[in-house]
Amino acid sequence: MKFGYAIAYVENVPETVEFYEKAFGLERLFIHESNGYAEMNTGTTKLAFVSFELAKSNGPEFSKFGRPSTPPPFEIALVTENVGAAFERALSQGAAQVMKPVQKPWGQEVGYVKDCNGFLVEICSPMG
């Protein structure tokens, strides 16, 4: 078993993909012609976005799926060697600051922003 991808449910898939390209420098792998599904190239494990509409069509498990009033307790962590520059880039492209980067006791630098959907995004240095 291996972890293949994480999926975040969003209102507008193309808008979210464009935001992640501009704010975090991620590269899109593809957006399905329906605009209901997309994947970002993040290395071995992919980050995917699915529209609420497509989620509803996937079967009974998703029939009760609705738009939350606040984003779920879910975090997207992006690892980079230059946390400060990545953090500033994200802010300049519309990400909302949650916490400026700080050095953690274990040596990792970590900062937080919210994306265009309100999801918490951790921008961090690699773990030792």
C-alpha positions in Angstrom: 0.0 0.0 0.0 1.2 3.5 -0.7 -0.3 7.0 -0.4 -1.2 8.1 -3.9 -3.0 11.4 -3.6 -5.1 13.7 -1.4 -8.3 15.2 -2.7 -9.7 18.5 -1.6 -13.3 19.4 -2.5 -13.7 22.9 -3.9 -16.3 25.1 -5.6 -14.1 26.0 -8.7 -11.4 23.5 -9.8 -9.8 25.6 -12.5 -9.6 28.7 -10.2 -8.1 26.6 -7.5 -5.5 25.1 -9.9 -4.5 28.6 -11.1 -4.2 29.8 -7.5 -1.9 26.9 -6.6 0.2 27.6 -9.7 0.6 31.3 -8.9 0.8 31.2 -5.1 2.9 28.1 -4.6 4.6 27.4 -8.0 3.0 24.0 -8.3 2.6 22.6 -11.8 -0.7 21.2 -13.0 -0.7 17.6 -14.3 -4.1 18.0 -15.9 -7.6 19.4 -15.5 -10.3 17.1 -16.8 -12.4 18.6 -19.7 -15.4 18.7 -17.3 -13.5 21.1 -15.0 -14.6 18.9 -12.2 -11.2 17.2 -11.4 -7.6 18.2 -11.5 -4.2 17.0 -10.3 -1.1 19.0 -9.3 2.4 17.6 -9.7 3.8 17.5 -6.1 6.2 14.7 -6.5 5.3 11.1 -5.8 2.0 11.9 -4.0 -0.4 14.1 -6.0 -2.7 16.8 -4.8 -6.1 16.7 -6.5 -9.1 18.9 -6.5 -12.7 17.8 -7.1 -15.7 20.0 -7.6 -18.7 19.7 -5.3 -20.8 18.8 -8.3 -18.6 15.9 -9.3 -18.5 14.7 -5.7 -22.3 14.5 -5.7 -22.3 12.3 -8.8 -19.9 9.7 -7.4 -22.6 7.8 -5.6 -24.6 7.5 -2.4 -21.7 8.2 -0.1 -21.4 11.6 -1.6 -25.1 12.3 -1.8 -25.1 14.1 1.6 -21.8 15.9 0.8 -22.4 19.6 1.1 -20.4 22.8 1.2 -19.1 23.4 4.7 -19.5 26.8 6.2 -15.9 26.6 7.2 -13.2 24.5 5.7 -12.8 21.1 7.3 -9.9 20.4 9.7 -7.5 19.5 6.9 -4.1 20.9 6.2 -2.0 20.9 3.0 1.7 20.9 3.8 4.1 22.1 1.1 7.8 21.5 1.7 10.5 23.9 0.4 14.1 24.9 1.1 13.2 28.7 1.2 10.1 29.0 3.4 10.3 32.8 3.7 10.3 33.4 -0.1 7.5 30.8 -0.6 5.5 32.4 2.1 5.8 35.9 0.6 5.0 34.6 -2.9 1.8 33.0 -1.6 0.8 36.3 0.1 1.5 38.3 -3.1 -0.8 35.9 -5.0 -3.8 36.3 -2.6 -3.1 33.7 0.1 -4.2 35.0 3.5 -1.6 35.1 6.3 -2.3 32.9 9.3 1.1 32.7 10.9 4.4 34.1 9.8 7.2 31.5 9.5 8.9 30.6 12.7 11.7 28.2 13.7 10.3 25.2 15.6 12.2 23.6 18.5 13.0 20.6 16.3 14.7 22.8 13.7 11.9 23.0 11.1 10.8 26.4 9.8 7.0 26.6 9.5 4.5 29.2 8.4 0.7 29.1 7.6 -1.6 30.7 5.0 -5.1 30.1 3.8 -5.7 29.3 0.2 -8.5 30.7 -2.1 -10.9 28.1 -0.6 -10.0 28.8 3.0 -7.9 25.6 3.4 -5.0 25.8 5.7 -1.7 25.5 3.9 1.5 24.9 5.8 4.7 26.1 4.1 7.6 24.3 5.8 11.2 23.3 5.5 12.1 19.6 5.1 12.3 17.6 8.3 15.8 16.6 9.3 
